[in-house]
Amino acid sequence: MILYPAIDLLDGNCVRLYKGDRNQATVYASDPVKMAKQFVEQGTKVLHVVNLNGAFDGDNVNLKVIDAIRAAVDVPIQVGGGIRTAEQAE
């Protein structure tokens, strides 16, 4: 079995939404890079990162955070949320 730990990003924070409602977000960590490193230290082989700002608004405010996560860990990262064009996927 392969587990994909998820880091859901909203305004640069790691969150969980209640019933998908962005106005009912619980912030679990304010440092997504540290969270990613912890998952890797615990043995994850792949990370799943969701840009919730992108999913809701098409806003790519979290791209710098995603780039920082990518630079900090040496595992594949699956990214979703707000990718609406081939250019954005690149």
PyMOL Python script that loads the backbone (N, CA, C, O; Angstrom):
from pymol import cmd

cmd.read_pdbstr("""\
ATOM      1  N   MET A   1       0.838  -1.165   0.000  1.00  0.00           N
ATOM      2  CA  MET A   1       0.000   0.000   0.000  1.00  0.00           C
ATOM      3  C   MET A   1       0.891   1.238   0.000  1.00  0.00           C
ATOM      4  O   MET A   1       1.888   1.296   0.719  1.00  0.00           O
ATOM      5  N   ILE A   2       0.525   2.218  -0.806  1.00  0.00           N
ATOM      6  CA  ILE A   2       1.248   3.492  -0.854  1.00  0.00           C
ATOM      7  C   ILE A   2       0.334   4.571  -0.291  1.00  0.00           C
ATOM      8  O   ILE A   2      -0.795   4.745  -0.751  1.00  0.00           O
ATOM      9  N   LEU A   3       0.830   5.293   0.708  1.00  0.00           N
ATOM     10  CA  LEU A   3       0.091   6.415   1.281  1.00  0.00           C
ATOM     11  C   LEU A   3       0.653   7.716   0.728  1.00  0.00           C
ATOM     12  O   LEU A   3       1.867   7.869   0.601  1.00  0.00           O
ATOM     13  N   TYR A   4      -0.219   8.642   0.405  1.00  0.00           N
ATOM     14  CA  TYR A   4       0.165   9.952  -0.097  1.00  0.00           C
ATOM     15  C   TYR A   4      -0.244  11.003   0.932  1.00  0.00           C
ATOM     16  O   TYR A   4      -1.383  11.470   0.906  1.00  0.00           O
ATOM     17  N   PRO A   5       0.654  11.384   1.831  1.00  0.00           N
ATOM     18  CA  PRO A   5       0.295  12.434   2.778  1.00  0.00           C
ATOM     19  C   PRO A   5      -0.054  13.721   2.025  1.00  0.00           C
ATOM     20  O   PRO A   5       0.610  14.081   1.052  1.00  0.00           O
ATOM     21  N   ALA A   6      -1.079  14.391   2.477  1.00  0.00           N
ATOM     22  CA  ALA A   6      -1.544  15.605   1.802  1.00  0.00           C
ATOM     23  C   ALA A   6      -1.210  16.833   2.625  1.00  0.00           C
ATOM     24  O   ALA A   6      -1.358  16.861   3.847  1.00  0.00           O
ATOM     25  N   ILE A   7      -0.753  17.847   1.907  1.00  0.00           N
ATOM     26  CA  ILE A   7      -0.560  19.163   2.495  1.00  0.00           C
ATOM     27  C   ILE A   7      -1.492  20.096   1.738  1.00  0.00           C
ATOM     28  O   ILE A   7      -1.245  20.431   0.580  1.00  0.00           O
ATOM     29  N   ASP A   8      -2.558  20.508   2.397  1.00  0.00           N
ATOM     30  CA  ASP A   8      -3.523  21.432   1.797  1.00  0.00           C
ATOM     31  C   ASP A   8      -3.110  22.851   2.172  1.00  0.00           C
ATOM     32  O   ASP A   8      -3.015  23.188   3.352  1.00  0.00           O
ATOM     33  N   LEU A   9      -2.865  23.675   1.159  1.00  0.00           N
ATOM     34  CA  LEU A   9      -2.376  25.037   1.381  1.00  0.00           C
ATOM     35  C   LEU A   9      -3.476  26.063   1.170  1.00  0.00           C
ATOM     36  O   LEU A   9      -4.141  26.072   0.134  1.00  0.00           O
ATOM     37  N   LEU A  10      -3.661  26.918   2.149  1.00  0.00           N
ATOM     38  CA  LEU A  10      -4.577  28.050   2.037  1.00  0.00           C
ATOM     39  C   LEU A  10      -3.857  29.254   2.617  1.00  0.00           C
ATOM     40  O   LEU A  10      -3.528  29.282   3.803  1.00  0.00           O
ATOM     41  N   ASP A  11      -3.618  30.241   1.780  1.00  0.00           N
ATOM     42  CA  ASP A  11      -2.903  31.456   2.201  1.00  0.00           C
ATOM     43  C   ASP A  11      -1.555  31.130   2.838  1.00  0.00           C
ATOM     44  O   ASP A  11      -1.146  31.783   3.797  1.00  0.00           O
ATOM     45  N   GLY A  12      -0.862  30.115   2.304  1.00  0.00           N
ATOM     46  CA  GLY A  12       0.468  29.769   2.773  1.00  0.00           C
ATOM     47  C   GLY A  12       0.518  28.893   4.002  1.00  0.00           C
ATOM     48  O   GLY A  12       1.607  28.567   4.475  1.00  0.00           O
ATOM     49  N   ASN A  13      -0.631  28.499   4.539  1.00  0.00           N
ATOM     50  CA  ASN A  13      -0.688  27.655   5.733  1.00  0.00           C
ATOM     51  C   ASN A  13      -1.173  26.258   5.391  1.00  0.00           C
ATOM     52  O   ASN A  13      -1.876  26.066   4.399  1.00  0.00           O
ATOM     53  N   CYS A  14      -0.801  25.280   6.210  1.00  0.00           N
ATOM     54  CA  CYS A  14      -1.318  23.915   6.097  1.00  0.00           C
ATOM     55  C   CYS A  14      -2.656  23.877   6.831  1.00  0.00           C
ATOM     56  O   CYS A  14      -2.727  24.170   8.025  1.00  0.00           O
ATOM     57  N   VAL A  15      -3.709  23.516   6.110  1.00  0.00           N
ATOM     58  CA  VAL A  15      -5.048  23.570   6.699  1.00  0.00           C
ATOM     59  C   VAL A  15      -5.837  22.295   6.410  1.00  0.00           C
ATOM     60  O   VAL A  15      -5.454  21.473   5.577  1.00  0.00           O
ATOM     61  N   ARG A  16      -6.934  22.163   7.117  1.00  0.00           N
ATOM     62  CA  ARG A  16      -8.001  21.220   6.809  1.00  0.00           C
ATOM     63  C   ARG A  16      -9.283  22.029   6.809  1.00  0.00           C
ATOM     64  O   ARG A  16      -9.527  22.842   7.700  1.00  0.00           O
ATOM     65  N   LEU A  17     -10.095  21.793   5.795  1.00  0.00           N
ATOM     66  CA  LEU A  17     -11.369  22.494   5.695  1.00  0.00           C
ATOM     67  C   LEU A  17     -12.483  21.627   6.266  1.00  0.00           C
ATOM     68  O   LEU A  17     -12.462  20.405   6.125  1.00  0.00           O
ATOM     69  N   TYR A  18     -13.438  22.257   6.899  1.00  0.00           N
ATOM     70  CA  TYR A  18     -14.615  21.555   7.376  1.00  0.00           C
ATOM     71  C   TYR A  18     -15.644  21.540   6.257  1.00  0.00           C
ATOM     72  O   TYR A  18     -16.135  22.589   5.840  1.00  0.00           O
ATOM     73  N   LYS A  19     -15.966  20.353   5.775  1.00  0.00           N
ATOM     74  CA  LYS A  19     -16.927  20.157   4.690  1.00  0.00           C
ATOM     75  C   LYS A  19     -16.581  20.985   3.452  1.00  0.00           C
ATOM     76  O   LYS A  19     -17.471  21.451   2.739  1.00  0.00           O
ATOM     77  N   GLY A  20     -15.282  21.164   3.204  1.00  0.00           N
ATOM     78  CA  GLY A  20     -14.840  21.890   2.021  1.00  0.00           C
ATOM     79  C   GLY A  20     -15.060  23.386   2.058  1.00  0.00           C
ATOM     80  O   GLY A  20     -14.916  24.053   1.034  1.00  0.00           O
ATOM     81  N   ASP A  21     -15.404  23.929   3.209  1.00  0.00           N
ATOM     82  CA  ASP A  21     -15.704  25.352   3.350  1.00  0.00           C
ATOM     83  C   ASP A  21     -14.437  26.124   3.721  1.00  0.00           C
ATOM     84  O   ASP A  21     -13.891  25.952   4.811  1.00  0.00           O
ATOM     85  N   ARG A  22     -13.986  26.963   2.816  1.00  0.00           N
ATOM     86  CA  ARG A  22     -12.750  27.714   3.056  1.00  0.00           C
ATOM     87  C   ARG A  22     -12.870  28.657   4.249  1.00  0.00           C
ATOM     88  O   ARG A  22     -11.855  29.055   4.821  1.00  0.00           O
ATOM     89  N   ASN A  23     -14.080  29.017   4.629  1.00  0.00           N
ATOM     90  CA  ASN A  23     -14.284  29.889   5.788  1.00  0.00           C
ATOM     91  C   ASN A  23     -14.247  29.125   7.105  1.00  0.00           C
ATOM     92  O   ASN A  23     -14.312  29.721   8.180  1.00  0.00           O
ATOM     93  N   GLN A  24     -14.143  27.801   7.015  1.00  0.00           N
ATOM     94  CA  GLN A  24     -14.044  26.966   8.210  1.00  0.00           C
ATOM     95  C   GLN A  24     -12.764  26.142   8.133  1.00  0.00           C
ATOM     96  O   GLN A  24     -12.792  24.912   8.184  1.00  0.00           O
ATOM     97  N   ALA A  25     -11.650  26.845   8.010  1.00  0.00           N
ATOM     98  CA  ALA A  25     -10.343  26.202   7.902  1.00  0.00           C
ATOM     99  C   ALA A  25      -9.669  26.148   9.266  1.00  0.00           C
ATOM    100  O   ALA A  25      -9.657  27.129  10.009  1.00  0.00           O
ATOM    101  N   THR A  26      -9.111  24.989   9.579  1.00  0.00           N
ATOM    102  CA  THR A  26      -8.290  24.841  10.761  1.00  0.00           C
ATOM    103  C   THR A  26      -6.839  24.832  10.310  1.00  0.00           C
ATOM    104  O   THR A  26      -6.448  24.002   9.488  1.00  0.00           O
ATOM    105  N   VAL A  27      -6.037  25.750  10.842  1.00  0.00           N
ATOM    106  CA  VAL A  27      -4.621  25.810  10.499  1.00  0.00           C
ATOM    107  C   VAL A  27      -3.878  24.816  11.388  1.00  0.00           C
ATOM    108  O   VAL A  27      -3.917  24.911  12.615  1.00  0.00           O
ATOM    109  N   TYR A  28      -3.201  23.861  10.748  1.00  0.00           N
ATOM    110  CA  TYR A  28      -2.436  22.859  11.474  1.00  0.00           C
ATOM    111  C   TYR A  28      -0.960  23.211  11.556  1.00  0.00           C
ATOM    112  O   TYR A  28      -0.265  22.786  12.478  1.00  0.00           O
ATOM    113  N   ALA A  29      -0.485  23.984  10.595  1.00  0.00           N
ATOM    114  CA  ALA A  29       0.923  24.389  10.612  1.00  0.00           C
ATOM    115  C   ALA A  29       1.076  25.637   9.756  1.00  0.00           C
ATOM    116  O   ALA A  29       0.411  25.790   8.732  1.00  0.00           O
ATOM    117  N   SER A  30       1.954  26.516  10.186  1.00  0.00           N
ATOM    118  CA  SER A  30       2.197  27.733   9.416  1.00  0.00           C
ATOM    119  C   SER A  30       3.466  27.618   8.566  1.00  0.00           C
ATOM    120  O   SER A  30       3.830  28.554   7.855  1.00  0.00           O
ATOM    121  N   ASP A  31       4.135  26.465   8.644  1.00  0.00           N
ATOM    122  CA  ASP A  31       5.359  26.242   7.876  1.00  0.00           C
ATOM    123  C   ASP A  31       5.221  24.968   7.037  1.00  0.00           C
ATOM    124  O   ASP A  31       5.604  23.889   7.487  1.00  0.00           O
ATOM    125  N   PRO A  32       4.674  25.086   5.816  1.00  0.00           N
ATOM    126  CA  PRO A  32       4.469  23.908   4.968  1.00  0.00           C
ATOM    127  C   PRO A  32       5.760  23.181   4.614  1.00  0.00           C
ATOM    128  O   PRO A  32       5.746  21.962   4.445  1.00  0.00           O
ATOM    129  N   VAL A  33       6.859  23.890   4.499  1.00  0.00           N
ATOM    130  CA  VAL A  33       8.140  23.243   4.188  1.00  0.00           C
ATOM    131  C   VAL A  33       8.548  22.323   5.338  1.00  0.00           C
ATOM    132  O   VAL A  33       8.980  21.193   5.114  1.00  0.00           O
ATOM    133  N   LYS A  34       8.412  22.803   6.541  1.00  0.00           N
ATOM    134  CA  LYS A  34       8.726  21.973   7.718  1.00  0.00           C
ATOM    135  C   LYS A  34       7.821  20.748   7.754  1.00  0.00           C
ATOM    136  O   LYS A  34       8.279  19.651   8.073  1.00  0.00           O
ATOM    137  N   MET A  35       6.549  20.924   7.433  1.00  0.00           N
ATOM    138  CA  MET A  35       5.603  19.809   7.416  1.00  0.00           C
ATOM    139  C   MET A  35       6.019  18.774   6.373  1.00  0.00           C
ATOM    140  O   MET A  35       5.988  17.572   6.640  1.00  0.00           O
ATOM    141  N   ALA A  36       6.406  19.237   5.192  1.00  0.00           N
ATOM    142  CA  ALA A  36       6.848  18.326   4.129  1.00  0.00           C
ATOM    143  C   ALA A  36       8.078  17.541   4.571  1.00  0.00           C
ATOM    144  O   ALA A  36       8.161  16.333   4.352  1.00  0.00           O
ATOM    145  N   LYS A  37       9.027  18.226   5.191  1.00  0.00           N
ATOM    146  CA  LYS A  37      10.233  17.563   5.673  1.00  0.00           C
ATOM    147  C   LYS A  37       9.894  16.502   6.724  1.00  0.00           C
ATOM    148  O   LYS A  37      10.486  15.422   6.733  1.00  0.00           O
ATOM    149  N   GLN A  38       8.951  16.808   7.598  1.00  0.00           N
ATOM    150  CA  GLN A  38       8.543  15.840   8.620  1.00  0.00           C
ATOM    151  C   GLN A  38       7.942  14.587   7.976  1.00  0.00           C
ATOM    152  O   GLN A  38       8.237  13.469   8.399  1.00  0.00           O
ATOM    153  N   PHE A  39       7.106  14.772   6.960  1.00  0.00           N
ATOM    154  CA  PHE A  39       6.526  13.614   6.267  1.00  0.00           C
ATOM    155  C   PHE A  39       7.628  12.758   5.653  1.00  0.00           C
ATOM    156  O   PHE A  39       7.588  11.531   5.750  1.00  0.00           O
ATOM    157  N   VAL A  40       8.607  13.393   5.026  1.00  0.00           N
ATOM    158  CA  VAL A  40       9.704  12.653   4.396  1.00  0.00           C
ATOM    159  C   VAL A  40      10.542  11.941   5.458  1.00  0.00           C
ATOM    160  O   VAL A  40      10.930  10.788   5.270  1.00  0.00           O
ATOM    161  N   GLU A  41      10.821  12.619   6.567  1.00  0.00           N
ATOM    162  CA  GLU A  41      11.576  11.999   7.661  1.00  0.00           C
ATOM    163  C   GLU A  41      10.846  10.778   8.219  1.00  0.00           C
ATOM    164  O   GLU A  41      11.479   9.842   8.708  1.00  0.00           O
ATOM    165  N   GLN A  42       9.513  10.790   8.146  1.00  0.00           N
ATOM    166  CA  GLN A  42       8.713   9.677   8.641  1.00  0.00           C
ATOM    167  C   GLN A  42       8.562   8.572   7.601  1.00  0.00           C
ATOM    168  O   GLN A  42       7.913   7.557   7.855  1.00  0.00           O
ATOM    169  N   GLY A  43       9.169   8.774   6.418  1.00  0.00           N
ATOM    170  CA  GLY A  43       9.222   7.694   5.450  1.00  0.00           C
ATOM    171  C   GLY A  43       8.347   7.805   4.217  1.00  0.00           C
ATOM    172  O   GLY A  43       8.311   6.876   3.410  1.00  0.00           O
ATOM    173  N   THR A  44       7.638   8.916   4.046  1.00  0.00           N
ATOM    174  CA  THR A  44       6.804   9.021   2.851  1.00  0.00           C
ATOM    175  C   THR A  44       7.666   9.008   1.598  1.00  0.00           C
ATOM    176  O   THR A  44       8.785   9.521   1.593  1.00  0.00           O
ATOM    177  N   LYS A  45       7.135   8.420   0.543  1.00  0.00           N
ATOM    178  CA  LYS A  45       7.845   8.348  -0.738  1.00  0.00           C
ATOM    179  C   LYS A  45       7.294   9.344  -1.753  1.00  0.00           C
ATOM    180  O   LYS A  45       7.939   9.617  -2.765  1.00  0.00           O
ATOM    181  N   VAL A  46       6.113   9.888  -1.494  1.00  0.00           N
ATOM    182  CA  VAL A  46       5.450  10.851  -2.391  1.00  0.00           C
ATOM    183  C   VAL A  46       4.617  11.797  -1.529  1.00  0.00           C
ATOM    184  O   VAL A  46       4.028  11.377  -0.534  1.00  0.00           O
ATOM    185  N   LEU A  47       4.568  13.074  -1.910  1.00  0.00           N
ATOM    186  CA  LEU A  47       3.704  14.051  -1.234  1.00  0.00           C
ATOM    187  C   LEU A  47       2.599  14.501  -2.178  1.00  0.00           C
ATOM    188  O   LEU A  47       2.796  14.573  -3.390  1.00  0.00           O
ATOM    189  N   HIS A  48       1.455  14.797  -1.622  1.00  0.00           N
ATOM    190  CA  HIS A  48       0.335  15.362  -2.373  1.00  0.00           C
ATOM    191  C   HIS A  48       0.090  16.766  -1.812  1.00  0.00           C
ATOM    192  O   HIS A  48      -0.196  16.917  -0.624  1.00  0.00           O
ATOM    193  N   VAL A  49       0.200  17.785  -2.656  1.00  0.00           N
ATOM    194  CA  VAL A  49       0.035  19.174  -2.222  1.00  0.00           C
ATOM    195  C   VAL A  49      -1.134  19.785  -2.990  1.00  0.00           C
ATOM    196  O   VAL A  49      -1.201  19.695  -4.216  1.00  0.00           O
ATOM    197  N   VAL A  50      -2.051  20.405  -2.254  1.00  0.00           N
ATOM    198  CA  VAL A  50      -3.224  21.027  -2.868  1.00  0.00           C
ATOM    199  C   VAL A  50      -3.185  22.530  -2.635  1.00  0.00           C
ATOM    200  O   VAL A  50      -3.140  22.993  -1.495  1.00  0.00           O
ATOM    201  N   ASN A  51      -3.204  23.277  -3.718  1.00  0.00           N
ATOM    202  CA  ASN A  51      -3.273  24.734  -3.673  1.00  0.00           C
ATOM    203  C   ASN A  51      -4.761  25.117  -3.586  1.00  0.00           C
ATOM    204  O   ASN A  51      -5.422  25.285  -4.611  1.00  0.00           O
ATOM    205  N   LEU A  52      -5.272  25.250  -2.376  1.00  0.00           N
ATOM    206  CA  LEU A  52      -6.695  25.550  -2.211  1.00  0.00           C
ATOM    207  C   LEU A  52      -7.059  26.927  -2.740  1.00  0.00           C
ATOM    208  O   LEU A  52      -8.158  27.112  -3.263  1.00  0.00           O
ATOM    209  N   ASN A  53      -6.157  27.901  -2.616  1.00  0.00           N
ATOM    210  CA  ASN A  53      -6.436  29.216  -3.209  1.00  0.00           C
ATOM    211  C   ASN A  53      -6.639  29.068  -4.705  1.00  0.00           C
ATOM    212  O   ASN A  53      -7.526  29.697  -5.281  1.00  0.00           O
ATOM    213  N   GLY A  54      -5.828  28.247  -5.331  1.00  0.00           N
ATOM    214  CA  GLY A  54      -5.958  28.004  -6.762  1.00  0.00           C
ATOM    215  C   GLY A  54      -7.247  27.285  -7.097  1.00  0.00           C
ATOM    216  O   GLY A  54      -7.914  27.620  -8.076  1.00  0.00           O
ATOM    217  N   ALA A  55      -7.603  26.293  -6.287  1.00  0.00           N
ATOM    218  CA  ALA A  55      -8.827  25.540  -6.530  1.00  0.00           C
ATOM    219  C   ALA A  55     -10.059  26.433  -6.424  1.00  0.00           C
ATOM    220  O   ALA A  55     -10.984  26.321  -7.228  1.00  0.00           O
ATOM    221  N   PHE A  56     -10.068  27.316  -5.434  1.00  0.00           N
ATOM    222  CA  PHE A  56     -11.226  28.183  -5.235  1.00  0.00           C
ATOM    223  C   PHE A  56     -11.258  29.362  -6.205  1.00  0.00           C
ATOM    224  O   PHE A  56     -12.310  29.677  -6.763  1.00  0.00           O
ATOM    225  N   ASP A  57     -10.108  30.019  -6.411  1.00  0.00           N
ATOM    226  CA  ASP A  57     -10.094  31.290  -7.135  1.00  0.00           C
ATOM    227  C   ASP A  57      -9.222  31.302  -8.384  1.00  0.00           C
ATOM    228  O   ASP A  57      -9.254  32.262  -9.154  1.00  0.00           O
ATOM    229  N   GLY A  58      -8.448  30.250  -8.588  1.00  0.00           N
ATOM    230  CA  GLY A  58      -7.462  30.295  -9.659  1.00  0.00           C
ATOM    231  C   GLY A  58      -6.244  31.107  -9.250  1.00  0.00           C
ATOM    232  O   GLY A  58      -5.390  31.401 -10.086  1.00  0.00           O
ATOM    233  N   ASP A  59      -6.152  31.474  -7.980  1.00  0.00           N
ATOM    234  CA  ASP A  59      -5.067  32.302  -7.449  1.00  0.00           C
ATOM    235  C   ASP A  59      -3.860  31.410  -7.149  1.00  0.00           C
ATOM    236  O   ASP A  59      -3.986  30.405  -6.449  1.00  0.00           O
ATOM    237  N   ASN A  60      -2.722  31.770  -7.666  1.00  0.00           N
ATOM    238  CA  ASN A  60      -1.520  30.960  -7.478  1.00  0.00           C
ATOM    239  C   ASN A  60      -0.604  31.508  -6.391  1.00  0.00           C
ATOM    240  O   ASN A  60       0.620  31.438  -6.506  1.00  0.00           O
ATOM    241  N   VAL A  61      -1.199  32.050  -5.340  1.00  0.00           N
ATOM    242  CA  VAL A  61      -0.459  32.632  -4.236  1.00  0.00           C
ATOM    243  C   VAL A  61       0.464  31.610  -3.561  1.00  0.00           C
ATOM    244  O   VAL A  61       1.455  31.997  -2.943  1.00  0.00           O
ATOM    245  N   ASN A  62       0.160  30.329  -3.668  1.00  0.00           N
ATOM    246  CA  ASN A  62       0.945  29.306  -2.990  1.00  0.00           C
ATOM    247  C   ASN A  62       2.075  28.731  -3.837  1.00  0.00           C
ATOM    248  O   ASN A  62       2.766  27.816  -3.387  1.00  0.00           O
ATOM    249  N   LEU A  63       2.281  29.236  -5.038  1.00  0.00           N
ATOM    250  CA  LEU A  63       3.317  28.670  -5.905  1.00  0.00           C
ATOM    251  C   LEU A  63       4.715  28.781  -5.295  1.00  0.00           C
ATOM    252  O   LEU A  63       5.520  27.861  -5.435  1.00  0.00           O
ATOM    253  N   LYS A  64       5.011  29.882  -4.629  1.00  0.00           N
ATOM    254  CA  LYS A  64       6.324  30.024  -3.996  1.00  0.00           C
ATOM    255  C   LYS A  64       6.501  28.986  -2.881  1.00  0.00           C
ATOM    256  O   LYS A  64       7.592  28.447  -2.694  1.00  0.00           O
ATOM    257  N   VAL A  65       5.436  28.717  -2.155  1.00  0.00           N
ATOM    258  CA  VAL A  65       5.495  27.706  -1.099  1.00  0.00           C
ATOM    259  C   VAL A  65       5.718  26.323  -1.722  1.00  0.00           C
ATOM    260  O   VAL A  65       6.518  25.534  -1.218  1.00  0.00           O
ATOM    261  N   ILE A  66       5.016  26.036  -2.807  1.00  0.00           N
ATOM    262  CA  ILE A  66       5.175  24.746  -3.480  1.00  0.00           C
ATOM    263  C   ILE A  66       6.595  24.606  -4.011  1.00  0.00           C
ATOM    264  O   ILE A  66       7.196  23.538  -3.897  1.00  0.00           O
ATOM    265  N   ASP A  67       7.134  25.668  -4.587  1.00  0.00           N
ATOM    266  CA  ASP A  67       8.528  25.641  -5.055  1.00  0.00           C
ATOM    267  C   ASP A  67       9.489  25.401  -3.888  1.00  0.00           C
ATOM    268  O   ASP A  67      10.469  24.671  -4.034  1.00  0.00           O
ATOM    269  N   ALA A  68       9.216  26.005  -2.742  1.00  0.00           N
ATOM    270  CA  ALA A  68      10.083  25.825  -1.572  1.00  0.00           C
ATOM    271  C   ALA A  68      10.013  24.383  -1.066  1.00  0.00           C
ATOM    272  O   ALA A  68      11.027  23.817  -0.659  1.00  0.00           O
ATOM    273  N   ILE A  69       8.829  23.795  -1.091  1.00  0.00           N
ATOM    274  CA  ILE A  69       8.687  22.388  -0.702  1.00  0.00           C
ATOM    275  C   ILE A  69       9.485  21.512  -1.661  1.00  0.00           C
ATOM    276  O   ILE A  69      10.213  20.613  -1.241  1.00  0.00           O
ATOM    277  N   ARG A  70       9.338  21.787  -2.948  1.00  0.00           N
ATOM    278  CA  ARG A  70      10.050  21.006  -3.973  1.00  0.00           C
ATOM    279  C   ARG A  70      11.560  21.078  -3.761  1.00  0.00           C
ATOM    280  O   ARG A  70      12.257  20.076  -3.922  1.00  0.00           O
ATOM    281  N   ALA A  71      12.063  22.250  -3.402  1.00  0.00           N
ATOM    282  CA  ALA A  71      13.499  22.418  -3.189  1.00  0.00           C
ATOM    283  C   ALA A  71      13.978  21.754  -1.900  1.00  0.00           C
ATOM    284  O   ALA A  71      15.156  21.419  -1.776  1.00  0.00           O
ATOM    285  N   ALA A  72      13.079  21.566  -0.951  1.00  0.00           N
ATOM    286  CA  ALA A  72      13.471  21.085   0.374  1.00  0.00           C
ATOM    287  C   ALA A  72      13.426  19.572   0.534  1.00  0.00           C
ATOM    288  O   ALA A  72      14.070  19.030   1.433  1.00  0.00           O
ATOM    289  N   VAL A  73      12.683  18.884  -0.317  1.00  0.00           N
ATOM    290  CA  VAL A  73      12.544  17.434  -0.162  1.00  0.00           C
ATOM    291  C   VAL A  73      12.925  16.726  -1.456  1.00  0.00           C
ATOM    292  O   VAL A  73      12.862  17.297  -2.545  1.00  0.00           O
ATOM    293  N   ASP A  74      13.320  15.477  -1.304  1.00  0.00           N
ATOM    294  CA  ASP A  74      13.773  14.705  -2.455  1.00  0.00           C
ATOM    295  C   ASP A  74      12.822  13.535  -2.731  1.00  0.00           C
ATOM    296  O   ASP A  74      13.251  12.392  -2.885  1.00  0.00           O
ATOM    297  N   VAL A  75      11.525  13.846  -2.789  1.00  0.00           N
ATOM    298  CA  VAL A  75      10.518  12.856  -3.178  1.00  0.00           C
ATOM    299  C   VAL A  75       9.612  13.513  -4.216  1.00  0.00           C
ATOM    300  O   VAL A  75       9.505  14.739  -4.256  1.00  0.00           O
ATOM    301  N   PRO A  76       8.962  12.712  -5.050  1.00  0.00           N
ATOM    302  CA  PRO A  76       8.021  13.291  -6.013  1.00  0.00           C
ATOM    303  C   PRO A  76       6.881  14.016  -5.289  1.00  0.00           C
ATOM    304  O   PRO A  76       6.450  13.616  -4.208  1.00  0.00           O
ATOM    305  N   ILE A  77       6.411  15.088  -5.918  1.00  0.00           N
ATOM    306  CA  ILE A  77       5.305  15.867  -5.358  1.00  0.00           C
ATOM    307  C   ILE A  77       4.193  15.927  -6.396  1.00  0.00           C
ATOM    308  O   ILE A  77       4.409  16.356  -7.530  1.00  0.00           O
ATOM    309  N   GLN A  78       3.014  15.499  -6.000  1.00  0.00           N
ATOM    310  CA  GLN A  78       1.827  15.601  -6.833  1.00  0.00           C
ATOM    311  C   GLN A  78       1.116  16.882  -6.412  1.00  0.00           C
ATOM    312  O   GLN A  78       0.841  17.080  -5.228  1.00  0.00           O
ATOM    313  N   VAL A  79       0.815  17.756  -7.379  1.00  0.00           N
ATOM    314  CA  VAL A  79       0.220  19.056  -7.062  1.00  0.00           C
ATOM    315  C   VAL A  79      -1.121  19.192  -7.767  1.00  0.00           C
ATOM    316  O   VAL A  79      -1.266  18.813  -8.929  1.00  0.00           O
ATOM    317  N   GLY A  80      -2.093  19.733  -7.055  1.00  0.00           N
ATOM    318  CA  GLY A  80      -3.401  20.011  -7.637  1.00  0.00           C
ATOM    319  C   GLY A  80      -3.939  21.331  -7.116  1.00  0.00           C
ATOM    320  O   GLY A  80      -3.461  21.864  -6.114  1.00  0.00           O
ATOM    321  N   GLY A  81      -4.928  21.842  -7.804  1.00  0.00           N
ATOM    322  CA  GLY A  81      -5.583  23.076  -7.383  1.00  0.00           C
ATOM    323  C   GLY A  81      -5.155  24.269  -8.189  1.00  0.00           C
ATOM    324  O   GLY A  81      -4.035  24.758  -8.041  1.00  0.00           O
ATOM    325  N   GLY A  82      -6.037  24.743  -9.042  1.00  0.00           N
ATOM    326  CA  GLY A  82      -5.783  25.970  -9.777  1.00  0.00           C
ATOM    327  C   GLY A  82      -5.030  25.805 -11.079  1.00  0.00           C
ATOM    328  O   GLY A  82      -4.723  26.795 -11.742  1.00  0.00           O
ATOM    329  N   ILE A  83      -4.727  24.580 -11.458  1.00  0.00           N
ATOM    330  CA  ILE A  83      -4.015  24.347 -12.713  1.00  0.00           C
ATOM    331  C   ILE A  83      -5.048  24.248 -13.824  1.00  0.00           C
ATOM    332  O   ILE A  83      -5.769  23.258 -13.945  1.00  0.00           O
ATOM    333  N   ARG A  84      -5.099  25.310 -14.637  1.00  0.00           N
ATOM    334  CA  ARG A  84      -6.150  25.385 -15.645  1.00  0.00           C
ATOM    335  C   ARG A  84      -5.621  25.447 -17.074  1.00  0.00           C
ATOM    336  O   ARG A  84      -6.389  25.381 -18.033  1.00  0.00           O
ATOM    337  N   THR A  85      -4.288  25.575 -17.207  1.00  0.00           N
ATOM    338  CA  THR A  85      -3.691  25.639 -18.535  1.00  0.00           C
ATOM    339  C   THR A  85      -2.407  24.805 -18.546  1.00  0.00           C
ATOM    340  O   THR A  85      -1.855  24.466 -17.499  1.00  0.00           O
ATOM    341  N   ALA A  86      -1.957  24.490 -19.745  1.00  0.00           N
ATOM    342  CA  ALA A  86      -0.699  23.750 -19.885  1.00  0.00           C
ATOM    343  C   ALA A  86       0.463  24.570 -19.340  1.00  0.00           C
ATOM    344  O   ALA A  86       1.393  24.010 -18.761  1.00  0.00           O
ATOM    345  N   GLU A  87       0.425  25.881 -19.515  1.00  0.00           N
ATOM    346  CA  GLU A  87       1.498  26.746 -19.007  1.00  0.00           C
ATOM    347  C   GLU A  87       1.566  26.684 -17.484  1.00  0.00           C
ATOM    348  O   GLU A  87       2.655  26.640 -16.912  1.00  0.00           O
ATOM    349  N   GLN A  88       0.417  26.679 -16.834  1.00  0.00           N
ATOM    350  CA  GLN A  88       0.417  26.603 -15.378  1.00  0.00           C
ATOM    351  C   GLN A  88       0.950  25.249 -14.907  1.00  0.00           C
ATOM    352  O   GLN A  88       1.597  25.166 -13.863  1.00  0.00           O
ATOM    353  N   ALA A  89       0.683  24.203 -15.664  1.00  0.00           N
ATOM    354  CA  ALA A  89       1.193  22.883 -15.308  1.00  0.00           C
ATOM    355  C   ALA A  89       2.710  22.850 -15.373  1.00  0.00           C
ATOM    356  O   ALA A  89       3.363  22.207 -14.552  1.00  0.00           O
ATOM    357  N   GLU A  90       3.260  23.541 -16.346  1.00  0.00           N
ATOM    358  CA  GLU A  90       4.724  23.608 -16.466  1.00  0.00           C
ATOM    359  C   GLU A  90       5.297  24.303 -15.244  1.00  0.00           C
ATOM    360  O   GLU A  90       6.513  24.465 -15.141  1.00  0.00           O
TER     361      GLU A  90
END
""", "prot")
cmd.dss("prot")
cmd.show_as("cartoon", "prot")
cmd.util.cbc("prot")
cmd.orient("prot")
